Amino acid sequence: MSSNIYIVDDDESVCRALKTLLMTYDFDVHTFNSAQSFFENVHPDECGCLLLDIHMPGMDGWETHKKILETGSKRPVIFISAEKKDDAAKRAFKVGALGFLQKPVNGQTLVDLINKATNS
Amino acid sequence: MKNIAIVVNNKKPKKPLIKLETRNNLEKKIRQQSDELESKSTQLKQGIDREKLSTDREKIAEERIHIQSKAMESTLDGIFIVDAQKSGFPVIYANPSFFNLTGYSKSEVLGKSYFSLYGVDVNLRIFEEIKEILQEGKSFHGEVLNLKRNGEKFWSLLRIAPVRDNKGLITHYVGIKTDTTLIKQRDSEIQEQREELLHVTRVGKLAEFVSSLAHEISQPLTAILSYAQAAQRMFKDREPQLQEILQYIINDDQRATEVIRRLRTLLKKTKPTFEPLNINTIINDTVTLIMPQITSKNISINLKLDNDLPLIHGDRIQLQQVLLNLISNSIEAMDESPDPRELLIKAFLKEANTIMVKVRDSGVGIPPENMKKLFGHFFTSKPDGLGMGLSISRSIVEAHGGHLEAENNIDRGATFNFSLPIGIKETV
């Protein structure tokens, strides 16, 4: 059975491209353009790694992650961002995320990180 | 007068046999004499008054001269008088402040040509100019750089005016010298601060611009890379020519990414220096910097800064940048608005641990449809604006742990207000 990957990014093109890439690794990919739409459609108990954009209108990545933690969900989260923030990686680890990847994301690096998450 | 009248009366009874005509003649004579006497007495009296008057006048004049010379001795301006009729314009008088100002002693100044003093090596052209003006009998008014006796440079405001005698002939020149070194220094300090702030603002704008641009470009680069890598995997071990093309796409995507990375490093924002600051000082300093614009646009500015506000913890230049941005926006918003153009800046304690700063204008206000986009990157309502000012301002205020917001006033214009926590350390 292929594992679930959720992508939350306000940039539709990025969602589509990452989905296309991850599908070649046989993941079951679901994309959402906002955190709200993700919460509405995905139950906290449903398994799957989340690729979470940081810079989004409305609820940003950090807030989204906080809300996920508040629901008691153990979902592994990987932050991705086009913005260069030196302390973003540090902050990602601090809040208990799996990691932080700077856009543009290299496919293999991303998949390695996802596999690390789903295997552990 | 009375005595004379008695004499006349006494004479009458002694000569009672005088003929009528003779008597009439006599009366006429007496009257003439009496008139003469009267006029002489008046003249005499007037003479005495005049004499008294002239001594009074002398006294007043003396007092006046005394006060005037005291005033000349006491003033901080250097005053000097030169003889206009002798060649070389020798100095015949100089007050103590003149000696203080120039460092020369009395004997080094009096009798010497005015131009031989402190003109040496400094701006000789200006002294030639002064000489020419004086020779034409005109006045001079200007700022000159002088040398003191010890060689120290000083700026002074020099005014020289001709003194004429009753016939209109120029006999002397009187000069006043005011030391403007301190004013000059203050001016150049203000100028330096303004330059520094403008530079930081420009660099900040550019950095923010590049950062936004990098973000916008990174998104499609992410998509392109992902698509290309997906295609490579889809055609794995097949279509070698397609594989090659896909690899070129990936390489160039990475090249573009590298360019952006280098640009970002180049324009890395300088780390803010946080220190305890008095917000009123920052407001006053910023207003001083932008005062020329305020006055030139006929705007009346009102500062309502509460006393004894607690210190905040922040970066001086960055906060000045925020204020400068808000004030400049307000000034521009009032460009088209009718008088009175009013700018109000307030600083007060909102809650126990929050200081509020308000910048209120009487300008055109913010159209409701722009309200939401106001703080976004690249949003501008100005024809030559970059759309960075308010977004930078907001990120600065937020980095200080505060909030920046805008609202329209009920009557006209808009108010921007930002909060700053008291004494809180760097939050990011």
Boltz contact constraints between the chains, C-beta under 6 A:
constraints:
  - contact:
      token1: [A, 11]
      token2: [B, 219]
      max_distance: 6.0
  - contact:
      token1: [A, 13]
      token2: [B, 223]
      max_distance: 6.0
  - contact:
      token1: [A, 14]
      token2: [B, 219]
      max_distance: 6.0
  - contact:
      token1: [A, 14]
      token2: [B, 222]
      max_distance: 6.0
  - contact:
      token1: [A, 14]
      token2: [B, 223]
      max_distance: 6.0
  - contact:
      token1: [A, 17]
      token2: [B, 223]
      max_distance: 6.0
  - contact:
      token1: [A, 17]
      token2: [B, 226]
      max_distance: 6.0
  - contact:
      token1: [A, 17]
      token2: [B, 227]
      max_distance: 6.0
  - contact:
      token1: [A, 18]
      token2: [B, 226]
      max_distance: 6.0
  - contact:
      token1: [A, 20]
      token2: [B, 230]
      max_distance: 6.0
  - contact:
      token1: [A, 21]
      token2: [B, 226]
      max_distance: 6.0
  - contact:
      token1: [A, 21]
      token2: [B, 229]
      max_distance: 6.0
  - contact:
      token1: [A, 21]
      token2: [B, 230]
      max_distance: 6.0
  - contact:
      token1: [A, 24]
      token2: [B, 230]
      max_distance: 6.0
  - contact:
      token1: [A, 24]
      token2: [B, 233]
      max_distance: 6.0
  - contact:
      token1: [A, 24]
      token2: [B, 234]
      max_distance: 6.0
  - contact:
      token1: [A, 82]
      token2: [B, 215]
      max_distance: 6.0
  - contact:
      token1: [A, 82]
      token2: [B, 218]
      max_distance: 6.0
  - contact:
      token1: [A, 82]
      token2: [B, 219]
      max_distance: 6.0
  - contact:
      token1: [A, 83]
      token2: [B, 215]
      max_distance: 6.0
  - contact:
      token1: [A, 84]
      token2: [B, 264]
      max_distance: 6.0
  - contact:
      token1: [A, 103]
      token2: [B, 218]
      max_distance: 6.0
  - contact:
      token1: [A, 103]
      token2: [B, 222]
      max_distance: 6.0
  - contact:
      token1: [A, 104]
      token2: [B, 221]
      max_distance: 6.0
  - contact:
      token1: [A, 104]
      token2: [B, 222]
      max_distance: 6.0
  - contact:
      token1: [A, 104]
      token2: [B, 225]
      max_distance: 6.0
  - contact:
      token1: [A, 104]
      token2: [B, 257]
      max_distance: 6.0
  - contact:
      token1: [A, 107]
      token2: [B, 229]
      max_distance: 6.0
